[in-house]
Amino acid sequence: MGKKDLREQSGISTTSLAKLGKGEDITTDVLLKICEALNCNINEIMRVSRNPETRKKYSTQTLWTSSRSLIQKV
């Protein structure tokens, strides 16, 4: 499944997908839509960090990497 397939199956906007790719913040609603499309739990595609530097470094990068791993399994 590629980005276009994920966008279509989850119903997220191209803007949200672009933000995800750039490491920008996205809403919980978008995350939940991605989880629905991938048939997974939110903890499978992201991790929570209370450290601001770690949070910025890993936020969307971790999400996209995890999502791609799950996409490849589908």
Buried (B, 14 or more C-beta within 10 A) or exposed (E): BEBEEBBEBBEBEEEBBEBBEEBEEBEEEBBEBBBEBBEBEEEBBBEEBEEEEEEEEBBBEBBBEBBBEBBEEE
